[in-house]
Amino acid sequence: MSDHRGAPADQAGPPAAGTPEAAEVRRFWTRLGLPGLVDVHTHFMPDRVLRKVWAYFDALGPLTGGIEWPITYRAEEEQRAALLRDFGVRAFTAMLYPHKPGMARWLNDWAVDFARRTPGCLHTATLFPEPDVRAYVGEAVAAGARVFKAHVQVGAYDPADALLDDAWGLLAEAGTPVVIHCGSGPAPGKHTGPGPIARVLARHPRLRLIVAHMGMPEYEDFLGLAERYEQVRLDTTMAFTDFAERMAPFPHRALPRLRDLADRVLLGTDFPNIPYPYLHQLEALERLDLGDTWLRAVCHDNGARLFGV
């Protein structure tokens, strides 16, 4: 649930590649008969931007009722990418996003280079409501962007803003998925919640939206959008974990709906910006007790099919 306000944070050492956790993660997907994992919600961005994100989380307590949010995988970029590979993550993203006009194009330029030099990274791009958004979204798609990231809460914009309409239309026509943080967790924004993004979908019903964090905390509303629009998916980022359940528990009554959407739920983790081990997200999904077929689809097959992995 990334944001990026605050001052730079100090570094701390994360688990290194080859640790017992990596062996446990591999044991998880090996037991399911999978070739690895596909994680659609991981964060890589320019170093000075990421350090501001970490500083935000370091000071997040007041927004989470005093619950601390330590960054488990606070490390240099190369080490973080190596750790994902050690976990057996076959494909992952560089979720990055602007918080003001004029920033998205610069981030997209950085992301092109990052994808080229980082095995396993799906070329990621972003957008913001501004006059040239249609142009640079088109440029990013032409350059091979395979997924976009939109963050309604951080950007503090209405996703139904007319400035974005042509860009949404282009992405719908191209079939390029968009991971969008539009739920109201960890703190509501002026344009978060199901209403604004429902207006976008009414105009662009073929848009391949992946709702981040299962739409936390408006889980059932976003399940409803996925049931209504066949191209809407949800990612599991932080949902069902002990940490998230303390703040915004997933309603048990909605588990049958989650099971029925097995082909449109995708593994997301928020790595590296998580306050617990990567393995815990996988264990949280397993303890839903929705079965190995559901787990295989969510942890690998749905993402592999969507991105041609």
C-alpha positions as CSV (number, residue, x, y, z in Angstrom):
1,M,0.0,0.0,0.0
2,S,2.8,2.3,-1.0
3,D,2.9,6.0,-0.5
4,H,6.0,8.3,-0.7
5,R,6.0,11.2,1.7
6,G,8.6,11.7,4.4
7,A,12.3,11.9,4.9
8,P,15.0,9.4,3.9
9,A,15.2,6.3,6.0
10,D,18.3,4.4,7.3
11,Q,19.2,1.1,5.7
12,A,18.8,-2.2,7.5
13,G,19.8,-5.7,6.4
14,P,17.2,-8.0,4.9
15,P,17.4,-11.8,4.6
16,A,20.0,-12.7,2.0
17,A,19.6,-15.1,-0.9
18,G,20.0,-18.7,0.0
19,T,18.3,-18.3,3.4
20,P,15.9,-20.8,5.0
21,E,13.0,-18.6,4.0
22,A,13.9,-19.0,0.3
23,A,14.0,-22.7,0.8
24,E,10.5,-22.6,2.4
25,V,9.1,-20.4,-0.4
26,R,10.4,-22.9,-3.0
27,R,9.0,-25.8,-1.0
28,F,5.6,-24.1,-1.1
29,W,5.4,-23.9,-4.9
30,T,7.1,-27.2,-5.4
31,R,4.5,-29.0,-3.3
32,L,1.9,-27.5,-5.6
33,G,3.7,-28.8,-8.7
34,L,4.4,-25.3,-10.0
35,P,7.5,-24.1,-11.9
36,G,7.7,-21.1,-9.6
37,L,5.6,-18.0,-8.8
38,V,4.3,-15.0,-10.7
39,D,4.1,-11.9,-8.5
40,V,2.2,-9.0,-10.1
41,H,2.8,-6.5,-7.3
42,T,6.4,-5.8,-6.4
43,H,8.0,-2.4,-6.2
44,F,11.2,-1.3,-7.9
45,M,11.7,2.4,-8.6
46,P,14.5,5.0,-8.6
47,D,16.5,4.8,-5.4
48,R,15.7,8.3,-4.1
49,V,12.0,7.7,-4.7
50,L,12.0,4.3,-3.0
51,R,13.8,5.8,0.0
52,K,11.0,8.3,0.4
53,V,8.5,5.4,0.3
54,W,10.4,3.6,3.0
55,A,10.5,6.8,5.1
56,Y,6.8,7.1,4.8
57,F,6.3,3.6,6.1
58,D,8.8,4.2,8.9
59,A,6.5,7.0,10.1
60,L,3.2,5.3,9.3
61,G,2.0,4.3,12.8
62,P,-0.6,7.1,13.2
63,L,-2.4,6.0,10.0
64,T,-2.5,2.3,11.1
65,G,-3.7,2.8,14.7
66,G,-0.2,2.7,16.1
67,I,0.8,-0.5,14.3
68,E,4.4,-0.4,13.2
69,W,5.3,-1.0,9.6
70,P,9.0,-2.2,9.4
71,I,10.4,-2.8,5.9
72,T,11.5,-6.4,5.9
73,Y,13.5,-6.3,2.7
74,R,15.3,-3.0,2.9
75,A,18.2,-3.6,0.6
76,E,19.9,-2.4,-2.5
77,E,18.1,-2.9,-5.8
78,E,20.3,-5.8,-7.1
79,Q,20.0,-7.7,-3.9
80,R,16.2,-7.4,-3.9
81,A,16.0,-8.7,-7.4
82,A,18.3,-11.5,-6.6
83,L,16.2,-12.5,-3.6
84,L,13.0,-12.7,-5.7
85,R,14.8,-15.0,-8.1
86,D,16.0,-17.1,-5.2
87,F,12.4,-17.4,-4.0
88,G,11.6,-18.8,-7.5
89,V,9.6,-15.8,-8.7
90,R,9.6,-16.3,-12.5
91,A,8.0,-12.9,-13.3
92,F,7.5,-9.8,-11.2
93,T,6.8,-6.1,-11.7
94,A,8.3,-2.7,-11.0
95,M,5.3,-1.0,-9.5
96,L,6.1,2.7,-9.6
97,Y,3.8,5.7,-9.7
98,P,3.8,9.6,-9.7
99,H,2.4,11.8,-7.1
100,K,2.4,15.0,-9.2
101,P,2.3,16.1,-12.9
102,G,5.4,15.8,-14.9
103,M,6.7,12.8,-13.1
104,A,5.3,9.8,-14.9
105,R,7.3,10.2,-18.1
106,W,10.5,10.3,-16.1
107,L,9.5,7.2,-14.2
108,N,8.6,5.4,-17.4
109,D,12.0,6.2,-18.9
110,W,13.7,4.7,-15.8
111,A,11.4,1.6,-16.0
112,V,12.5,0.8,-19.6
113,D,16.1,0.6,-18.5
114,F,15.3,-1.4,-15.3
115,A,13.3,-4.0,-17.3
116,R,16.1,-4.4,-19.8
117,R,18.8,-5.1,-17.1
118,T,16.6,-7.1,-14.8
119,P,15.8,-10.7,-15.7
120,G,12.2,-11.7,-14.8
121,C,10.9,-8.1,-14.6
122,L,7.8,-7.3,-16.6
123,H,8.3,-3.9,-18.2
124,T,6.1,-1.7,-16.1
125,A,4.9,1.9,-16.7
126,T,2.6,4.4,-15.0
127,L,0.4,7.4,-15.7
128,F,-1.1,10.6,-14.2
129,P,-4.0,12.9,-15.3
130,E,-2.1,15.5,-17.3
131,P,-2.4,16.9,-20.9
132,D,0.3,14.6,-22.4
133,V,-0.8,11.4,-20.7
134,R,-2.3,9.9,-23.9
135,A,1.0,10.5,-25.7
136,Y,3.4,9.0,-23.2
137,V,1.1,6.0,-22.5
138,G,1.1,5.3,-26.2
139,E,4.9,5.6,-26.2
140,A,5.2,3.2,-23.3
141,V,2.9,0.6,-25.0
142,A,4.9,0.9,-28.2
143,A,8.1,0.4,-26.2
144,G,6.8,-2.9,-24.9
145,A,5.3,-2.0,-21.5
146,R,3.4,-5.1,-20.3
147,V,1.7,-3.7,-17.3
148,F,0.8,-0.3,-15.9
149,K,0.5,0.9,-12.3
150,A,-2.0,3.5,-11.1
151,H,-2.2,4.8,-7.6
152,V,-5.4,6.8,-6.9
153,Q,-4.6,7.3,-3.2
154,V,-1.0,8.6,-3.6
155,G,-1.8,10.6,-6.8
156,A,-4.9,12.0,-5.2
157,Y,-6.7,12.0,-8.5
158,D,-10.1,10.8,-9.8
159,P,-9.5,7.8,-12.1
160,A,-12.5,9.0,-14.1
161,D,-10.9,12.4,-14.8
162,A,-11.5,13.3,-18.4
163,L,-7.7,13.8,-18.9
164,L,-7.3,10.0,-18.5
165,D,-10.2,8.9,-20.7
166,D,-8.1,8.5,-23.9
167,A,-5.3,6.7,-22.0
168,W,-7.8,4.2,-20.5
169,G,-9.2,3.7,-24.0
170,L,-5.8,3.0,-25.5
171,L,-4.9,0.5,-22.7
172,A,-8.2,-1.2,-23.1
173,E,-7.7,-1.5,-26.9
174,A,-4.1,-2.8,-26.4
175,G,-5.2,-5.3,-23.7
176,T,-2.4,-4.0,-21.4
177,P,-3.2,-4.8,-17.7
178,V,-3.3,-2.0,-15.1
179,V,-2.6,-2.7,-11.5
180,I,-4.6,0.0,-9.7
181,H,-4.6,0.9,-6.0
182,C,-8.2,2.3,-5.7
183,G,-9.3,0.8,-2.4
184,S,-9.3,3.0,0.7
185,G,-6.6,1.2,2.7
186,P,-4.5,2.0,4.6
187,A,-6.2,5.4,4.7
188,P,-9.0,6.7,2.5
189,G,-8.5,9.4,-0.1
190,K,-10.9,11.7,-1.8
191,H,-11.2,9.4,-4.9
192,T,-10.6,6.0,-3.4
193,G,-13.4,3.3,-3.1
194,P,-15.4,1.5,-5.7
195,G,-17.4,4.5,-7.1
196,P,-14.8,6.4,-9.1
197,I,-13.2,3.3,-10.7
198,A,-16.7,1.9,-11.5
199,R,-17.3,5.0,-13.6
200,V,-14.1,4.2,-15.6
201,L,-15.3,0.7,-16.2
202,A,-18.7,1.8,-17.3
203,R,-16.9,3.7,-20.1
204,H,-14.2,1.1,-20.7
205,P,-15.6,-2.3,-19.9
206,R,-12.8,-4.2,-21.6
207,L,-10.0,-2.5,-19.5
208,R,-7.9,-5.1,-17.9
209,L,-7.8,-3.7,-14.4
210,I,-6.1,-5.6,-11.5
211,V,-7.4,-4.2,-8.3
212,A,-4.5,-4.1,-5.8
213,H,-4.9,-5.4,-2.3
214,M,-8.2,-7.1,-3.2
215,G,-9.7,-3.6,-2.9
216,M,-9.0,-3.5,0.8
217,P,-11.0,-2.6,2.9
218,E,-14.0,-2.5,0.4
219,Y,-13.4,-6.2,-0.5
220,E,-17.0,-7.1,-1.3
221,D,-17.6,-4.1,-3.5
222,F,-14.5,-4.9,-5.6
223,L,-15.5,-8.6,-5.8
224,G,-18.7,-7.3,-7.3
225,L,-16.9,-5.3,-10.0
226,A,-14.9,-8.5,-10.9
227,E,-18.1,-10.4,-11.1
228,R,-19.7,-7.8,-13.3
229,Y,-16.7,-7.1,-15.7
230,E,-14.9,-10.2,-17.1
231,Q,-11.6,-8.3,-17.5
232,V,-11.4,-7.1,-13.9
233,R,-9.0,-9.1,-11.7
234,L,-7.8,-8.7,-8.1
235,D,-4.4,-9.1,-6.6
236,T,-3.8,-10.6,-3.1
237,T,-1.2,-8.0,-2.0
238,M,-1.2,-8.0,1.8
239,A,-4.7,-9.4,2.0
240,F,-5.4,-12.2,4.4
241,T,-2.1,-11.7,6.3
242,D,-2.0,-11.3,10.0
243,F,-1.0,-7.7,9.6
244,A,-3.9,-6.8,7.2
245,E,-6.4,-8.8,9.2
246,R,-5.7,-6.6,12.2
247,M,-6.7,-3.5,10.2
248,A,-9.2,-4.7,7.6
249,P,-10.2,-8.3,8.0
250,F,-11.5,-10.1,4.9
251,P,-15.2,-11.1,5.5
252,H,-15.5,-14.9,5.9
253,R,-18.9,-14.7,4.1
254,A,-17.1,-13.6,0.9
255,L,-14.8,-16.7,0.6
256,P,-17.2,-18.6,-1.7
257,R,-17.1,-15.6,-4.1
258,L,-13.3,-15.6,-3.9
259,R,-13.3,-19.3,-4.7
260,D,-15.6,-18.8,-7.7
261,L,-13.2,-16.1,-9.1
262,A,-10.3,-18.5,-9.0
263,D,-9.3,-17.6,-12.6
264,R,-9.1,-13.8,-11.8
265,V,-7.2,-13.6,-8.6
266,L,-3.4,-13.0,-8.9
267,L,-0.6,-13.3,-6.5
268,G,0.7,-9.9,-5.3
269,T,2.9,-9.2,-2.3
270,D,4.1,-5.6,-2.1
271,F,7.7,-6.8,-1.8
272,P,10.0,-5.3,-0.5
273,N,7.7,-2.9,1.4
274,I,6.1,-5.5,3.7
275,P,6.3,-5.8,7.5
276,Y,6.6,-9.6,7.5
277,P,8.4,-12.3,5.5
278,Y,7.4,-13.0,1.9
279,L,6.5,-16.5,2.9
280,H,3.7,-15.3,5.2
281,Q,1.7,-14.0,2.2
282,L,1.8,-17.5,0.7
283,E,0.9,-19.1,4.0
284,A,-2.0,-16.7,4.4
285,L,-3.4,-17.8,1.0
286,E,-3.0,-21.4,1.9
287,R,-4.8,-21.1,5.2
288,L,-7.9,-19.8,3.4
289,D,-8.4,-23.5,2.6
290,L,-9.7,-23.0,-0.9
291,G,-7.8,-25.9,-2.2
292,D,-4.6,-26.6,-4.2
293,T,-6.2,-25.9,-7.6
294,W,-7.1,-22.4,-6.4
295,L,-3.6,-21.9,-5.0
296,R,-2.0,-23.0,-8.3
297,A,-4.1,-20.6,-10.3
298,V,-3.5,-17.7,-8.0
299,C,0.2,-18.1,-7.3
300,H,1.3,-18.9,-10.9
301,D,-1.1,-19.9,-13.6
302,N,-3.4,-16.8,-13.8
303,G,-0.4,-14.5,-14.0
304,A,1.5,-16.7,-16.4
305,R,-1.5,-16.8,-18.7
306,L,-2.1,-13.1,-18.5
307,F,1.5,-12.1,-19.3
308,G,2.5,-15.1,-21.5
309,V,5.2,-16.3,-19.0
